[in-house]
Amino acid sequence: MTAHETVHTPGITQISRALDATAAIRRELTDCWTAVINDGGAVVPMECPLPPVTPSMLEPAMERITRELSPQRSRLLLANLDGALAGWMLLRREQHPLVAHCGVVNHVQTHVRFRGLGIGAALMRRAAGIAREEMGLERLQLTARAGLGLEDFYRKTGWTEVGRWPGALRVAPGDDRDEILMSLAL
């Protein structure tokens, strides 16, 4: 390694109880989410208009996410680098008994200031370990928007594309994208 190369290894923490998601943490998560959405990525919550968005537009969705946290059902994973929130994601267990052995990954995002440093890959690796070892899950699933190269990112972290919903996502008039269905056996 040369002097100008730096290894960026984020610290990954998890929050599994609503009371641990302090107002300051919720604000950081919402600020990250806002920046990522306005940069063309991340999931826009159902009750939120299409971009541009403000933090206040995302606060109700963040409150709902944090209110539903539970060690066995739903956890937030936070990536921190040099004392700043670099990214986050939601890992949750399916509730129906037929699929309770499966989990869902949502809201995988890297703050725009930290892109290209391996933050997303670190979150994905940690999520697989937590899902298997701490939550007892056997499989994870996620959906991604086509047209952003996300399927390549997820493939590199071990995920398999299992299907698509053609044209399911309307990003803008005349800009329909496939919703990509992906799976990871644990």
DAGIMO-V669549 format. One record per residue. N is the residue number from 0. RES is the residue in one small letter. SS is DSSP state (H for helix, E for strand, C for the rest). Layout:
N,RES,SS / N,RES,SS
//
This chain:
0,m,C / 1,t,C / 2,a,C / 3,h,C / 4,e,C / 5,t,C / 6,v,C / 7,h,C / 8,t,C / 9,p,C / 10,g,E / 11,i,E / 12,t,E / 13,q,E / 14,i,E / 15,s,C / 16,r,C / 17,a,H / 18,l,H / 19,d,H / 20,a,C / 21,t,C / 22,a,H / 23,a,H / 24,i,H / 25,r,H / 26,r,H / 27,e,H / 28,l,H / 29,t,H / 30,d,H / 31,c,H / 32,w,H / 33,t,H / 34,a,H / 35,v,H / 36,i,H / 37,n,H / 38,d,C / 39,g,C / 40,g,C / 41,a,C / 42,v,C / 43,v,C / 44,p,C / 45,m,C / 46,e,C / 47,c,C / 48,p,C / 49,l,C / 50,p,C / 51,p,C / 52,v,C / 53,t,C / 54,p,H / 55,s,H / 56,m,H / 57,l,H / 58,e,H / 59,p,H / 60,a,H / 61,m,H / 62,e,H / 63,r,H / 64,i,H / 65,t,H / 66,r,H / 67,e,C / 68,l,C / 69,s,E / 70,p,C / 71,q,C / 72,r,C / 73,s,E / 74,r,E / 75,l,E / 76,l,E / 77,l,E / 78,a,E / 79,n,E / 80,l,E / 81,d,C / 82,g,C / 83,a,E / 84,l,E / 85,a,E / 86,g,E / 87,w,E / 88,m,E / 89,l,E / 90,l,E / 91,r,E / 92,r,E / 93,e,C / 94,q,C / 95,h,C / 96,p,H / 97,l,H / 98,v,H / 99,a,C / 100,h,C / 101,c,E / 102,g,E / 103,v,E / 104,v,E / 105,n,E / 106,h,E / 107,v,E / 108,q,E / 109,t,E / 110,h,C / 111,v,H / 112,r,H / 113,f,H / 114,r,C / 115,g,C / 116,l,C / 117,g,C / 118,i,H / 119,g,H / 120,a,H / 121,a,H / 122,l,H / 123,m,H / 124,r,H / 125,r,H / 126,a,H / 127,a,H / 128,g,H / 129,i,H / 130,a,H / 131,r,H / 132,e,H / 133,e,H / 134,m,C / 135,g,C / 136,l,C / 137,e,C / 138,r,E / 139,l,E / 140,q,E / 141,l,E / 142,t,E / 143,a,E / 144,r,E / 145,a,C / 146,g,C / 147,l,C / 148,g,C / 149,l,H / 150,e,H / 151,d,H / 152,f,H / 153,y,H / 154,r,H / 155,k,H / 156,t,C / 157,g,C / 158,w,C / 159,t,E / 160,e,E / 161,v,E / 162,g,E / 163,r,E / 164,w,E / 165,p,E / 166,g,E / 167,a,E / 168,l,E / 169,r,E / 170,v,E / 171,a,E / 172,p,C / 173,g,C / 174,d,E / 175,d,E / 176,r,E / 177,d,E / 178,e,E / 179,i,E / 180,l,E / 181,m,E / 182,s,E / 183,l,E / 184,a,E / 185,l,C
//
